[in-house]
Amino acid sequence: MNSSNFDIGWDGDDANPIFAAQLVPYRSLSSSGFALMMVIVAVICVSNAYFYFHLGAWPVAIFFFFDVALLYAAFKFSYHAGRAREEITISRTALEVRKITPNGQQRKHIYNPFWAKFLVERDDEVGITSMRITGEGYQSTIGAFLNPDDRESFATAFSQALAKAKK
């Protein structure tokens, strides 16, 4: 799995986790790849801007600089959003879902694993479209940013761990 880590294990202690997962959004372009891409785009845009400026079409040249600035801002926004994560742990006594926003704000939901239900919605073509934990009048959507393959593997591991916690 590219976008998450999880581990299933139990050492017999009710307070220790049976399952722990940290789900993070996948970003396919590394920071060095981003820098290289920006250099290539900047060189192309500056050379085109120079060409159009010397033809006398200086307003066209200005738009090439806006292109570079907008592309940079879009990727920075995407990388900022990629700092969000979800931490999910299951022990015999608690199922905890901690959602951390890109700004570091946290929301924590705690469920009794014996009352918690794991609901998965599927589409025939796409696979899993959403995953939710419900129990005691609350619900938490989890893994919304995962790709379909990661949703499948997470759902399998999570449902096995939840069943193990209920035994």
N, C-alpha and C positions, 0 to 999 in steps of 0.2 A: 504494500500500500504506500503510495506516494504522499498522501496528505494526512495521515494519522498514525498514531502509535497506540497500541493497546496490548495488554498482557493479561492472560488469565492464569490465575494460580490461587491456591489457598493453603495456608499453613496450619489450619485448625483453629485459629483464634477468631472469634466472632467480630472483633473490631478491625482486623486487618482486611484490606480489600481483596476480593475475589477477582475483580476486574478493574482495570484502570485504563482510560483512554484519553488522549489529548487530540482533539480534532482541530486541524488548522486548514484554512483555504489554500489550495494549490496555486502556486504562481510558476508558470513555465519558464519565465525569463529571469535569470539570475541578475544580481546587481552588476556584475561585469558584462554580461550580455546586454543589459540595458545601456550601460555606458558606451559600449561598442556601437549599438544601434543608433544612439543619439549622435555619436561622432559621424557616422555614415550619413544619417539624415541631414545633419547640419552642413556637412561638406557639399552634399548635393544641392541643398536649398541655397546656401551662400553662393555657389557657382552659378546657379540659375538666376539668383537675384542680381549678381554682378552682370550677367549677360543682358538681362532686361533693363537694368539701370543704364547701361551704355547704349542701348537702343533708344533710350529716351522714355521708356515706360516705367518710370520710377514708382508709380503706385503699385504696379505688379510686384516689384521687388519687395515692397513692404509686407505683402501678404505671405511671402516665403518665410519671413521671420516670425509671423504669427503662426504659421504651420508648425514650426519647430517649438515655439512656446506652448502651443496647445497640446502637442504630442507629449512634451515633457510633463505638463500639468496632469494630463490624463493618466500617465503611468505612475506618477507620484501619488495620485489619489488611489489608484489600484493597489499600490504597495502599502499605503496606509491602511486601506480596508483589509488587506491581507494579514494585519497584525491581530485580528479578531481570532478568538479560539474558544473551544468548549472543552471542559474537563469533566469527565464522567467516571464516577467510581461506584462500585457495588461491593458492599460487605454484607454480612448476615444481618446487620442491624440497620443499615441505611443505604439508600440509593441517592447519590448526590449528583446534581447537574449544576456546574458552575459555568456561566457564560461571561466571557470577558470581551468587552468592546475594544476597538482599536485605541481608544483613549485611556484604557486601563480600568474603566468602571466595571464592577462585577455585580452579577445577579446570581444568587444561589438558591436552588430549589432542593429540598430534601424530601424524599419519599420513603415510606416503609416498603421494603422490597416484597413483602408478602401481599401487599395490596396494590402494588404498582402493576400496570399493564403496559406492554410495549405494542403500539399499534403501527402497522406498516401499510401504506397505500401503494399499490402497484398498478402499472400500466403495461399492457401486453407488449408494446414495442420498446418502451424506454426502460422498464424495470421498476425499481422503487422510486416513487415520486416524493414521498414524505415519510418521516418517522416521528412518532410522538410517544412520550411517556405520560400516562395519566394515572391519577390516584388521589384519593382523599379530596376530591373537588378541584384539583389543579391539573394543569397539563403543561408540558414543555416540548416544543419542537426542537429536534436535534438533527445535526448533520445536514442542514439545508444547503450548505455550500459544497458538499462533497459531490464528486462525480459519480455516475451510476455504478461503476465497478467497486468503488470504495464504499458506497452505501450498502451494496450487497454483502461485502465481506464484514463490514461493521455490524450490520443487522444480524448476521449469522453468529458472530462472536458474542454480541451483546445478549441476544436471546438465549444462547447457551449459558452464559454467566448468570443471567437473571433466573433461569430455571435451576441452576446449581444453588443459588442463594436461597431459593424457596424450599429446598429439600431439608 
